[in-house]
Amino acid sequence: MSEQLCGQSEWFTITQGQINQFADVTQDHQYLHVDRERAAKTPFGGTIAHGFLYLSLLPHLMLDELFAQLGEVTVLNYGVNHLRFIAPVLAESSVRLNWKVVSEESKGTGRLLTVDVSMAIQGNDKPALVAEWLLYIS
């Protein structure tokens, strides 16, 4: 890697509608996600996004910038190391992804990138998640 690949996304708002749709797709209708009245009585004070919902936003929040830096390549999700959900994301909160490629190795006919990712929550000191995301590039 001749240059450091890194970036920061724009803010993205996670709506209650998106949370409800994700609950339907995954069949995870825990009240913390979909019942505003009941969730309001918890320490969170309202509904929260599923951790896997905001994890699933990584491609949306990062890949356009990665393509801008690498050019036209094929990117496959290879896995995630050291994933931690640090702070809950309340419905109608905005998140932003900070990312940096920290290593690259040859793998088959392509390259395996290890990308440190941290998802910030607007107005919160703690990130929503941190992880090493593995991407296969060909």
Protein Blocks (a to p, Z undefined) as FASTA:
>chain_A
ZZdcddddddddddfklmmmmmmmnopacfklmmmklmmmpmnopacddfklmmmmmmmm
mmmmmmmmnopcddddfbdehiacfbdcdehiacddddddfbdcdehjbccddddddddd
ehiabdfbdcddddddZZ
